[in-house]
Each structure stands twice: as structure tokens, then as C-alpha cells.
């Protein structure tokens, strides 16, 4: 389907939205006329009021003609004097595709590349073209892969997809606005009715009468019925434009293969979901690891640190490349499944460009570190920009130490049956003697908490402590030895947290950064070998805490010639 037919279809669908509104307004007017002619005046007045209330969202949706401006994606606009190689590459690709190059290039902080056009007259007249390129995407793609992505985006320009999007977007926005108006009114009606019934119930209770149960069933049903009509049309609208949108994606892929090569295009398509998943992991487990502790990586490394993770996790990423998504992100996603797109590209004839040199696409930037730092300024909130910055090794140690201490405090409060402030909590044994119920400890005094817990274990309270911990239904139903076997791993893990926090408190352990795997707690020489057995002894059927106490007893610093070692159980990045 050519641009003219796609434009005509988009206009017809947009006109259908207004036609639906006119039909509904006519139906309301007919109901008003019938009420006025055939019903008493009081009832007719109610019908008039309901019709007016229902007509308002319809009219608002029809006459809010202006489509809201697109949400501004945080990023840095770069001109040719700042990024000459990137601009030259984009222009070369646009020329090969046979379309006008973008007027602006914006570097962003997401795993994406996208084009837009500020078109006019419902897309009939073109306007300012804008290309957004995510630095994380560039971090994971080779230069040839980026050229394939750019050729795909330029293909949307040449196929008029960006201009015609204005028509489709307007219809979609109008439908969603109208649905939102009806839903808001329905929710407001329910809230008002709930408040009325709750007030009435409270009054009944105050007078000693039994209150009726609050029931808002049926409230706002007329609003929701109208919303369902527009929802049905919205689904039809999206499905009607979906096939065209997906065909446009396939056409842009073919343009990319023609310009950048079949293999480079296929490789880029395979790489994008991998980069996306790896970047989510990086943000959650590295970049924001220290936020709760008030810490961030050095300037530029919030985005730039992604390079280290990609370089260190080859095997994991290779495994992910073989698992392409076979379903779209949603039933209304305009992009076909990646697996289908890759299959179509790889079915093309070999073009002999499989051995093109592989260079990182970040080499197209004049100064990648400067670009990471500049974009980071636009991505982070003002509050985040005020956080303390630490180099990666120090950040990981400081952040993981805070997480370890917090986990230890939570377990200590549960195990000792306190509320975190040293007072007996709901899980405490009211009838236990002083030996089996540890003395209250000040909040945050981790050493005292660990000592009190070990004393309680020595006094025979281990399994009473286990009963205070969260349990699954199966564990709660177990008894005797089975119950102990369910409880033992939880006790061991919690005790390990307390022990790790104590090592850190004494300055005898350190969290070590690793880009290839989870962070590891480095313990004093020899302790990594002895600690597992000591923990097992403390939670055995006949508990023995002496091995743990011996390990935790302060000792002289090890001789400089003794190698540091070890991996201990604990939180992971």
C-alpha cells in the first residue's frame, strides 16, 4: 500500500471517530425527544440531565482538535561541528536510501533509535526532521550495525511513515482522550457513592445500629458503557493500521539490508533485544546500586559504565542472541516480532559483505566520555545529580555494605522478636525465661544483635527463633524434623547476613566489584573455607556457636604476604 492509500485510510479512520461521536449524540438526542413526548416532566428532566452529562465527554473528544505535543525525550542535541563523523555517517546513509537527512540529531540515554517529523496539514506537508540515537544502543552495536539501524530509520522517512504518523496519531489520541473522560467520570461517581455510603454506615454505627456493607455495583455503569464503545472502536482503529505499520517496518529492514548489508542488518536486529535486556540489568544492578545509600558512579559512568558490563559478559550475551523474541511486545505493537524480521532478512541473497570490518559505533563520536557525561546530565533528576559520586570499586563496597547491614537488621529484628527498637515484638515468646529470650538491643547495634542471637542459640532457643521467621504454607504445616529442615536454610542465610555485617563493621571484609558476575565479599585469609562449616554448626540439631565466635573474634591483621581470599554468601549485584 503506497503513501497515498495509507493516508486515505488514516483519514477515513479518523473520520470514523467523529462519525461515532455524531451517532452517539444523535442517539442521546432521540432519547431526549422520546422522554419529552412520552414521559412525565420529572422523569424527562432526569433523562435530559443524564444525556447532557454523557454528551460532554463526546463533544470534548470531538472538538479537542489539537494533538498534544510529543513528549520531549531527554537528550543532547549535537551539531556537525561537535560530531562531524556521526553527522557525515547519517548523511551518507540518508543519501543512499534516497531521502532528506534529518535536521537535528539528539543523543539520548535509552536503547533506541527513532525518527520523527514535525509535519503539518495532517502530514501532507513535511517539517523538521529529528533523529534520536541512544548512547546505550551505540555502546552495544558495531559501526556497521549502527549503519543498518540508521538505514532502517531513514527508510521510514523515504516511505513517508513519519509524516503519515500524524494522521494516525491524531485518531489514536482522540479515542484515548474520550475513553479517559468517561473512565474519570465513572471513577468519580463511584468515589462519591462510596463516600456517601460510608458516611451513612458510620452514622448507623454511632446510633448503635448495624451498618450496611458498602456496595457501589452499578454506579457509573452508563459512563463505562460509553467508554466500552470507544474502546471497541480504538481496538478496531489500531488493528486496521497495524498491518500497514508492520509492513512499513519490513520495508525499512529491506532498505537497511540494501545499504548496510544483509549480515550487518541481521546482526543488528539480533543484538537490539540483547542490548535492551543487558541495559536493564546494568541499570538495576550497577548504575543504581548505590542510590539507597546516596551514591552514584562517577560523572559519565552512569551511562558509560554499560561498556564494562558488555565487555565482561560475552558468554551470557552469546546465549541470549540465540533466543529471539517470537511474539510482539503487545497485540498492538507496530513492530513485528524480531524473530520474523531476522528470518526475512536472512532469507535475502548473500551480498558478499559478511567480512566488513567491525568497529565499535562509539568510535563515530568525537569524545564518547564527554557525550556520556553530557547526556547523563539530562537523564538524571536534579536530586540524583546531587548524590555523592564514587569510583566503581568504592561504590560497590559502600552500597553493598549498606544493603548487607539493612538485611542483617531486618533478620535480627525478626529473630529476636523485636520491633527494631529493642522492644519485644509480636513474635516474642511472652512466657519464655530470661535465658531463652535475649535481652533487648539498641536499634542499629549490629554487634549486640549478633551476640544476643548467638547467646539465645546457646540457650536452646534456635527453633523458637525459627518460628518467628516467615514461612511457606508447607513449612508452617510441618512439624518435628521436617519443620527443622524447612527452617534451617532460612536460619543459616539470616545468620550469614549478620556475620557478613559484623565482618564489614570490623573492617575485616570488603565487597569486590566484578563485571562478569555478582559482587563477592572478600573475607580474611582462610575464613571463606571455615565460615560455611561454622554456620552449619550454629544451626545444627545440637547448635554450637563457638566456631562462629572464634572466627568473629578480633585478631591481629594478617601478614602482608598472606593472600586475601574468598567468597562468602551474601547479597549480589
C-alpha positions as CSV (number, residue, x, y, z in Angstrom):
1,X,0.0,0.0,0.0
2,X,1.5,3.3,-1.1
3,X,1.7,6.5,0.9
4,X,-1.5,7.9,-0.8
5,X,-3.6,4.9,0.1
6,X,-2.2,4.8,3.6
7,X,-3.0,8.5,4.0
8,X,-6.6,7.9,2.7
9,X,-7.1,5.0,5.1
10,X,-5.8,7.0,8.1
11,X,-8.2,9.9,7.2
12,X,-11.2,7.5,6.9
13,X,-10.4,6.0,10.3
14,X,-10.1,9.5,11.8
15,X,-13.4,10.4,10.2
16,X,-14.9,7.3,11.8
17,X,-14.1,8.6,15.2
18,X,-16.2,11.8,14.5
19,X,-18.9,9.7,12.9
20,X,-19.2,7.6,16.0
21,X,-19.5,10.7,18.1
22,X,-22.2,12.1,15.9
23,X,-24.2,8.8,16.0
24,X,-24.0,8.7,19.8
25,X,-25.1,12.4,20.1
26,X,-28.0,11.6,17.8
27,X,-29.0,8.7,19.9
28,X,-28.9,10.8,23.1
29,X,-31.0,13.5,21.3
30,X,-33.5,10.8,20.3
31,X,-33.7,9.6,23.8
32,X,-34.4,13.2,25.0
33,X,-37.1,13.7,22.4
34,X,-38.8,10.4,23.4
35,X,-38.6,11.3,27.1
36,X,-40.1,14.7,26.4
37,X,-43.0,13.3,24.4
38,X,-43.8,10.1,26.2
39,X,-42.8,10.5,29.9
40,X,-43.8,12.8,32.8
41,X,-41.9,16.0,33.2
42,X,-39.8,14.9,36.2
43,X,-38.6,11.8,34.5
44,X,-37.9,13.7,31.3
45,X,-35.8,16.2,33.2
46,X,-33.6,13.3,34.6
47,X,-33.2,12.0,31.1
48,X,-32.1,15.4,29.9
49,X,-29.5,15.7,32.7
50,X,-28.1,12.2,32.0
51,X,-27.9,12.9,28.3
52,X,-26.1,16.2,28.9
53,X,-23.6,14.6,31.2
54,X,-22.9,11.8,28.7
55,X,-22.7,14.2,25.8
56,X,-20.0,16.3,27.4
57,X,-17.1,13.9,27.0
58,X,-18.2,13.1,23.4
59,X,-18.1,16.8,22.5
60,X,-14.9,17.4,24.3
61,X,-13.2,14.5,22.4
62,X,-14.5,15.7,19.0
63,X,-13.6,19.3,19.4
64,X,-10.2,19.0,21.0
65,X,-8.6,19.1,17.6
66,X,-5.1,19.8,18.6
67,X,-2.9,16.7,19.2
68,X,-0.8,17.2,22.3
69,X,2.9,17.8,21.6
70,X,5.2,14.7,21.7
71,X,6.8,14.1,25.0
72,X,10.3,15.5,24.9
73,X,12.9,12.7,25.3
74,X,15.8,13.8,27.5
75,X,18.9,14.1,25.4
76,X,21.6,16.4,24.0
77,X,21.3,18.0,20.5
78,X,24.6,17.8,18.7
79,X,25.6,19.8,15.7
80,X,28.0,19.0,12.9
81,X,30.9,21.0,14.5
82,X,30.7,18.8,17.6
83,X,30.1,15.4,16.0
84,X,31.3,15.6,12.4
85,X,31.8,11.8,11.8
86,X,28.3,11.0,13.2
87,X,26.7,13.6,11.0
88,X,28.6,12.5,7.9
89,X,27.6,8.9,8.5
90,X,23.9,9.9,8.9
91,X,24.0,12.0,5.7
92,X,25.7,9.2,3.8
93,X,23.1,6.7,4.8
94,X,20.2,9.1,4.0
95,X,21.7,9.8,0.6
96,X,22.0,6.0,-0.2
97,X,18.4,5.5,1.0
98,X,17.3,8.4,-1.2
99,X,15.8,10.7,1.3
100,X,16.5,14.0,3.0
101,X,18.7,13.8,6.1
102,X,17.4,14.8,9.5
103,X,17.7,18.4,10.5
104,X,18.6,17.5,14.1
105,X,20.5,14.7,15.9
106,X,19.8,14.1,19.6
107,X,21.8,11.7,21.7
108,X,19.7,10.1,24.4
109,X,20.1,7.7,27.3
110,X,17.9,4.8,26.1
111,X,18.3,1.7,24.0
112,X,16.6,3.1,20.9
113,X,16.9,4.9,17.7
114,X,13.9,6.8,16.3
115,X,13.0,9.4,13.7
116,X,10.2,12.0,13.9
117,X,9.0,14.8,11.7
118,X,7.1,17.9,12.7
119,X,4.7,17.7,9.7
120,X,1.8,20.0,9.0
121,X,-1.7,19.7,7.5
122,X,-2.2,16.2,8.8
123,X,1.2,15.1,7.4
124,X,0.6,16.4,3.9
125,X,3.5,18.9,4.3
126,X,6.8,17.8,5.8
127,X,8.7,19.7,8.5
128,X,11.7,19.5,10.8
129,X,13.2,16.0,10.8
130,X,14.7,14.7,14.1
131,X,16.8,11.6,14.7
132,X,17.3,10.3,18.2
133,X,20.1,7.9,18.9
134,X,20.5,6.2,22.3
135,X,24.1,6.0,23.6
136,X,23.4,2.6,25.2
137,X,22.4,1.3,21.8
138,X,25.6,2.7,20.2
139,X,27.6,1.1,23.1
140,X,26.4,-2.4,22.1
141,X,26.4,-2.0,18.3
142,X,29.3,-2.1,15.8
143,X,29.6,0.7,13.3
144,X,28.1,-1.5,10.6
145,X,25.3,-2.4,12.9
146,X,24.6,1.2,13.6
147,X,24.6,2.0,9.9
148,X,21.9,-0.7,9.5
149,X,19.8,0.9,12.2
150,X,20.2,4.3,10.6
151,X,19.3,3.0,7.2
152,X,16.1,1.4,8.8
153,X,15.2,4.8,10.3
154,X,15.9,6.7,7.0
155,X,13.7,4.1,5.3
156,X,10.8,5.4,7.4
157,X,11.5,8.9,6.0
158,X,11.6,7.7,2.4
159,X,8.3,5.8,2.9
160,X,6.6,8.8,4.3
161,X,5.9,6.9,7.6
162,X,6.9,9.8,9.8
163,X,4.6,12.3,8.0
164,X,1.6,10.0,7.8
165,X,2.0,9.1,11.5
166,X,0.4,12.5,12.3
167,X,-3.0,11.4,11.0
168,X,-2.9,8.0,12.8
169,X,-1.7,9.6,16.0
170,X,-4.5,12.1,16.0
171,X,-7.2,9.4,15.8
172,X,-5.5,7.4,18.5
173,X,-5.2,10.4,20.8
174,X,-8.8,11.4,20.3
175,X,-10.1,7.9,21.1
176,X,-7.9,7.6,24.2
177,X,-8.9,11.0,25.4
178,X,-12.6,10.2,25.1
179,X,-12.2,6.9,26.9
180,X,-10.2,8.6,29.7
181,X,-13.0,11.2,30.1
182,X,-15.7,8.6,30.6
183,X,-13.5,6.5,32.9
184,X,-12.7,9.5,35.0
185,X,-16.4,10.4,35.4
186,X,-17.2,6.8,36.2
187,X,-14.5,6.7,38.9
188,X,-15.6,10.0,40.3
189,X,-19.2,8.7,40.5
190,X,-18.0,5.5,42.3
191,X,-15.9,7.6,44.8
192,X,-18.8,9.9,45.5
193,X,-21.2,7.0,46.1
194,X,-18.7,5.1,48.3
195,X,-18.2,8.2,50.4
196,X,-21.9,8.6,50.8
197,X,-22.5,5.0,51.9
198,X,-19.5,5.1,54.2
199,X,-20.8,8.2,55.9
200,X,-24.3,6.6,56.2
201,X,-22.7,3.5,57.7
202,X,-20.7,5.5,60.2
203,X,-23.8,7.3,61.3
204,X,-25.7,4.0,61.7
205,X,-22.8,2.6,63.9
206,X,-22.8,5.7,66.0
207,X,-26.5,5.2,66.7
208,X,-25.9,1.6,67.7
209,X,-27.4,0.1,64.5
210,X,-25.8,-2.4,62.2
211,X,-24.2,-0.7,59.2
212,X,-24.9,-1.9,55.7
213,X,-22.0,-3.2,53.6
214,X,-20.7,-0.6,51.1
215,X,-21.8,-1.6,47.6
216,X,-21.0,0.5,44.5
217,X,-22.1,-2.1,42.0
218,X,-23.8,-0.5,39.0
219,X,-22.5,3.0,39.9
220,X,-21.1,4.8,36.9
221,X,-22.3,2.0,34.6
222,X,-23.5,4.4,31.9
223,X,-20.1,6.1,31.7
224,X,-18.3,2.8,31.5
225,X,-20.7,1.6,28.8
226,X,-19.9,4.6,26.7
227,X,-16.1,4.0,27.3
228,X,-16.5,0.5,26.1
229,X,-17.9,1.7,22.8
230,X,-14.9,3.9,22.2
231,X,-12.6,1.2,23.4
232,X,-14.0,-1.2,20.8
233,X,-13.5,1.4,18.1
234,X,-10.0,2.1,19.4
235,X,-9.1,-1.6,19.1
236,X,-10.5,-1.6,15.5
237,X,-8.6,1.5,14.7
238,X,-5.3,0.0,16.0
239,X,-5.8,-3.3,14.2
240,X,-6.7,-1.5,11.0
241,X,-3.4,0.4,11.0
242,X,-1.3,-2.4,12.5
243,X,-0.7,-4.4,9.2
244,X,0.4,-1.2,7.5
245,X,2.8,-0.3,10.3
246,X,4.3,-3.7,10.3
247,X,4.7,-3.7,6.5
248,X,6.5,-0.4,6.9
249,X,8.9,-2.0,9.4
250,X,9.7,-4.8,6.9
251,X,10.2,-2.3,4.1
252,X,12.6,-0.3,6.3
253,X,14.5,-3.5,7.1
254,X,14.9,-4.2,3.4
255,X,16.3,-0.7,3.0
256,X,18.7,-1.3,5.8
257,X,19.9,-4.6,4.2
258,X,20.4,-2.9,0.9
259,X,22.5,-0.1,2.4
260,X,24.4,-1.8,5.3
261,X,24.4,-5.4,4.1
262,X,22.3,-8.4,4.8
263,X,24.5,-9.8,7.6
264,X,25.0,-6.4,9.3
265,X,21.3,-5.8,9.4
266,X,20.5,-9.3,10.7
267,X,23.2,-8.9,13.3
268,X,21.9,-5.6,14.5
269,X,18.3,-7.0,14.8
270,X,19.6,-9.9,16.8
271,X,21.7,-7.5,19.0
272,X,19.0,-5.0,19.9
273,X,16.9,-7.2,22.3
274,X,20.2,-8.4,23.9
275,X,21.4,-4.9,24.5
276,X,18.0,-3.9,25.8
277,X,17.9,-6.7,28.4
278,X,21.6,-6.2,29.4
279,X,21.0,-2.5,29.8
280,X,18.0,-3.1,32.1
281,X,20.2,-5.4,34.2
282,X,23.0,-2.9,34.3
283,X,20.7,-0.1,35.5
284,X,19.2,-2.2,38.2
285,X,22.3,-3.9,39.4
286,X,25.1,-1.5,38.8
287,X,24.2,2.1,37.9
288,X,21.6,2.5,40.6
289,X,23.1,0.1,43.1
290,X,24.1,2.9,45.5
291,X,21.1,5.1,45.2
292,X,19.6,4.0,48.6
293,X,23.0,4.8,50.1
294,X,23.1,8.2,48.4
295,X,25.7,7.2,45.9
296,X,26.2,7.2,42.1
297,X,29.1,6.2,39.8
298,X,31.5,8.9,38.6
299,X,30.2,11.5,36.1
300,X,29.7,9.9,32.8
301,X,29.8,6.4,34.2
302,X,26.1,6.2,35.0
303,X,25.6,5.6,31.2
304,X,29.2,4.9,30.3
305,X,29.7,2.0,32.7
306,X,27.5,-0.1,30.5
307,X,30.6,-0.6,28.3
308,X,32.3,-2.6,31.1
309,X,29.4,-5.0,31.5
310,X,29.1,-5.7,27.8
311,X,32.9,-6.4,27.6
312,X,32.9,-8.8,30.6
313,X,29.8,-10.9,29.9
314,X,30.4,-12.4,26.4
315,X,29.1,-15.9,27.2
316,X,25.8,-14.8,28.7
317,X,25.2,-12.4,25.8
318,X,26.0,-15.0,23.2
319,X,23.4,-17.3,24.8
320,X,20.8,-14.6,24.7
321,X,21.5,-13.8,21.0
322,X,20.2,-17.3,20.1
323,X,16.8,-16.7,21.8
324,X,15.0,-14.1,19.7
325,X,11.5,-12.9,20.7
326,X,8.9,-14.7,18.6
327,X,5.9,-12.6,19.8
328,X,5.4,-8.8,19.6
329,X,5.6,-6.8,22.8
330,X,1.8,-6.4,22.7
331,X,-1.0,-7.3,20.4
332,X,-1.0,-3.7,19.1
333,X,2.8,-3.3,18.7
334,X,3.6,-1.7,15.4
335,X,6.8,-3.7,15.2
336,X,6.7,-7.4,14.0
337,X,8.5,-10.0,16.2
338,X,12.3,-9.7,16.0
339,X,12.5,-13.4,15.0
340,X,10.3,-12.8,12.0
341,X,12.2,-9.8,10.9
342,X,15.5,-11.6,11.2
343,X,14.2,-14.6,9.2
344,X,13.1,-12.3,6.4
345,X,16.5,-10.6,6.2
346,X,18.5,-13.8,6.4
347,X,16.4,-15.2,3.5
348,X,17.7,-12.5,1.2
349,X,20.6,-13.5,-1.2
350,X,24.1,-13.2,0.1
351,X,25.5,-9.8,-0.8
352,X,29.1,-10.7,-0.1
353,X,29.5,-8.1,2.7
354,X,29.9,-10.5,5.6
355,X,33.5,-9.7,6.2
356,X,33.1,-5.9,6.6
357,X,35.5,-4.6,9.3
358,X,33.9,-4.5,12.8
359,X,34.5,-1.2,14.7
360,X,32.5,0.0,17.7
361,X,29.9,2.6,16.8
362,X,31.1,4.8,19.7
363,X,34.1,5.5,17.5
364,X,31.9,7.7,15.4
365,X,31.7,10.1,18.4
366,X,34.4,12.8,18.8
367,X,34.6,12.1,22.6
368,X,32.4,9.3,23.9
369,X,33.2,10.1,27.5
370,X,32.2,13.7,27.1
371,X,29.0,12.6,25.4
372,X,28.1,10.1,28.2
373,X,28.6,12.9,30.8
374,X,26.5,15.4,28.8
375,X,23.6,13.0,28.2
376,X,23.7,11.9,31.8
377,X,23.0,15.5,32.9
378,X,19.7,15.4,31.0
379,X,18.7,11.8,32.1
380,X,19.2,12.1,35.9
381,X,16.9,14.2,38.1
382,X,18.2,17.2,39.9
383,X,18.1,15.2,43.2
384,X,20.1,12.4,41.6
385,X,22.7,14.8,40.3
386,X,23.3,15.9,43.9
387,X,24.2,12.4,45.1
388,X,27.8,11.6,46.1
389,X,29.9,10.2,43.3
390,X,32.4,7.3,43.9
391,X,34.6,5.2,41.7
392,X,33.1,1.8,40.9
393,X,35.1,-0.3,43.4
394,X,34.3,2.1,46.2
395,X,30.7,2.4,45.2
396,X,30.1,-1.3,45.1
397,X,31.7,-1.8,48.6
398,X,29.8,1.1,50.2
399,X,26.5,0.3,48.6
400,X,26.7,-3.5,49.3
401,X,27.8,-2.7,52.9
402,X,24.6,-0.7,53.4
403,X,22.5,-3.4,51.8
404,X,24.1,-6.0,54.0
405,X,23.6,-4.0,57.2
406,X,19.9,-3.4,56.3
407,X,19.3,-7.1,55.6
408,X,21.1,-8.0,58.9
409,X,19.0,-5.6,60.9
410,X,15.7,-6.9,59.4
411,X,16.7,-10.5,60.2
412,X,17.9,-9.5,63.7
413,X,14.6,-7.8,64.4
414,X,12.6,-10.9,63.3
415,X,14.9,-13.4,65.1
416,X,14.9,-11.6,68.4
417,X,11.2,-10.8,68.3
418,X,11.7,-7.0,68.5
419,X,10.2,-4.2,66.5
420,X,13.7,-2.9,65.5
421,X,14.0,-0.6,68.5
422,X,14.8,-3.2,71.2
423,X,11.3,-3.9,72.5
424,X,9.6,-7.3,72.3
425,X,7.6,-7.6,69.1
426,X,4.6,-9.6,68.2
427,X,6.6,-12.7,67.6
428,X,8.3,-12.7,71.0
429,X,7.8,-15.6,73.4
430,X,5.8,-14.0,76.3
431,X,6.3,-17.0,78.5
432,X,10.0,-17.7,77.8
433,X,12.5,-17.3,80.6
434,X,15.3,-14.7,80.5
435,X,17.8,-17.2,79.1
436,X,15.7,-18.2,76.1
437,X,14.6,-14.6,75.3
438,X,17.6,-12.4,74.5
439,X,17.9,-9.1,76.2
440,X,16.6,-6.1,74.1
441,X,19.3,-4.5,72.0
442,X,19.6,-0.9,70.8
443,X,18.4,-0.2,67.2
444,X,21.2,-0.5,64.7
445,X,23.7,-2.1,67.2
446,X,24.6,-5.0,64.9
447,X,27.3,-6.4,67.1
448,X,25.0,-6.6,70.1
449,X,22.2,-8.1,67.9
450,X,24.5,-10.9,66.7
451,X,25.8,-11.5,70.2
452,X,22.3,-11.7,71.6
453,X,21.3,-14.1,68.9
454,X,24.2,-16.4,69.5
455,X,23.5,-16.3,73.2
456,X,19.9,-17.3,72.5
457,X,21.0,-20.2,70.3
458,X,23.3,-21.4,73.1
459,X,20.4,-21.2,75.5
460,X,18.3,-23.6,73.3
461,X,16.1,-21.0,71.6
462,X,17.1,-21.8,68.0
463,X,13.8,-23.4,67.0
464,X,11.7,-20.8,68.8
465,X,13.6,-18.2,66.8
466,X,12.8,-20.2,63.6
467,X,9.0,-19.9,64.4
468,X,9.3,-16.1,64.2
469,X,10.6,-16.1,60.6
470,X,8.3,-16.0,57.6
471,X,7.3,-19.5,56.4
472,X,5.6,-21.0,53.4
473,X,2.3,-22.9,53.9
474,X,4.1,-26.2,53.6
475,X,6.7,-25.2,56.1
476,X,4.1,-23.9,58.6
477,X,2.2,-27.2,58.3
478,X,5.4,-29.3,59.0
479,X,6.4,-30.5,62.4
480,X,9.3,-32.2,64.1
481,X,12.4,-32.9,62.0
482,X,10.6,-31.8,58.8
483,X,9.9,-28.4,60.3
484,X,13.6,-28.0,61.3
485,X,14.8,-28.9,57.8
486,X,12.5,-26.2,56.4
487,X,13.7,-23.7,58.9
488,X,17.5,-24.5,58.7
489,X,18.3,-22.7,55.3
490,X,16.4,-19.5,56.4
491,X,18.3,-19.5,59.7
492,X,21.6,-20.1,58.1
493,X,21.0,-17.4,55.5
494,X,19.9,-14.8,58.1
495,X,22.8,-15.7,60.4
496,X,25.1,-15.3,57.4
497,X,23.8,-11.8,56.9
498,X,24.5,-10.9,60.5
499,X,28.0,-12.4,60.3
500,X,28.8,-10.6,57.0
501,X,27.7,-7.3,58.5
502,X,29.9,-7.9,61.5
503,X,32.9,-8.6,59.3
504,X,32.3,-5.3,57.5
505,X,31.8,-3.5,60.7
506,X,35.1,-4.7,62.0
507,X,36.8,-3.6,58.7
508,X,37.9,-7.2,58.0
509,X,35.9,-7.8,54.9
510,X,35.3,-5.9,51.6
511,X,32.8,-6.2,48.8
512,X,34.7,-6.7,45.5
513,X,33.4,-5.3,42.2
514,X,33.0,-7.8,39.3
515,X,31.6,-7.0,35.9
516,X,31.5,-10.7,34.9
517,X,29.5,-12.0,37.9
518,X,27.9,-10.9,41.2
519,X,29.8,-8.9,43.7
520,X,31.7,-11.0,46.2
521,X,32.5,-10.4,49.8
522,X,36.3,-10.9,50.4
523,X,36.9,-12.3,53.9
524,X,40.1,-12.6,56.0
525,X,42.5,-15.2,54.8
526,X,41.2,-18.7,55.4
527,X,37.7,-17.6,56.7
528,X,35.9,-18.4,53.4
529,X,36.8,-22.1,53.9
530,X,35.8,-22.1,57.6
531,X,32.7,-20.0,57.6
532,X,30.3,-22.4,55.9
533,X,31.0,-25.1,58.5
534,X,30.7,-22.6,61.3
535,X,27.3,-21.5,60.1
536,X,26.1,-25.1,59.8
537,X,27.3,-25.8,63.3
538,X,25.3,-22.9,64.6
539,X,22.0,-24.2,63.1
540,X,22.6,-27.9,63.7
541,X,20.2,-30.1,65.7
542,X,22.7,-29.6,68.5
543,X,23.8,-26.0,67.9
544,X,27.4,-25.0,68.5
545,X,28.2,-21.3,68.1
546,X,31.9,-21.5,69.2
547,X,33.3,-21.8,65.7
548,X,31.5,-18.6,64.7
549,X,32.6,-16.8,67.8
550,X,36.1,-17.8,67.1
551,X,36.0,-16.5,63.5
552,X,34.5,-13.2,64.6
553,X,36.9,-12.6,67.5
554,X,39.1,-9.6,66.6
555,X,42.6,-10.7,65.7
556,X,45.8,-9.1,64.6
557,X,46.0,-8.0,60.9
558,X,47.3,-10.8,58.7
559,X,50.9,-10.7,57.5
560,X,51.3,-8.8,54.2
561,X,52.5,-11.9,52.5
562,X,49.2,-13.8,53.1
563,X,46.9,-13.6,50.1
564,X,43.4,-12.2,50.5
565,X,40.8,-14.7,49.6
566,X,37.3,-15.5,49.4
567,X,33.7,-15.7,48.5
568,X,31.0,-15.6,51.2
569,X,27.3,-15.9,50.8
570,X,25.6,-12.5,50.7
571,X,23.7,-10.0,48.6
572,X,24.5,-9.9,45.0
573,X,24.6,-7.2,42.4
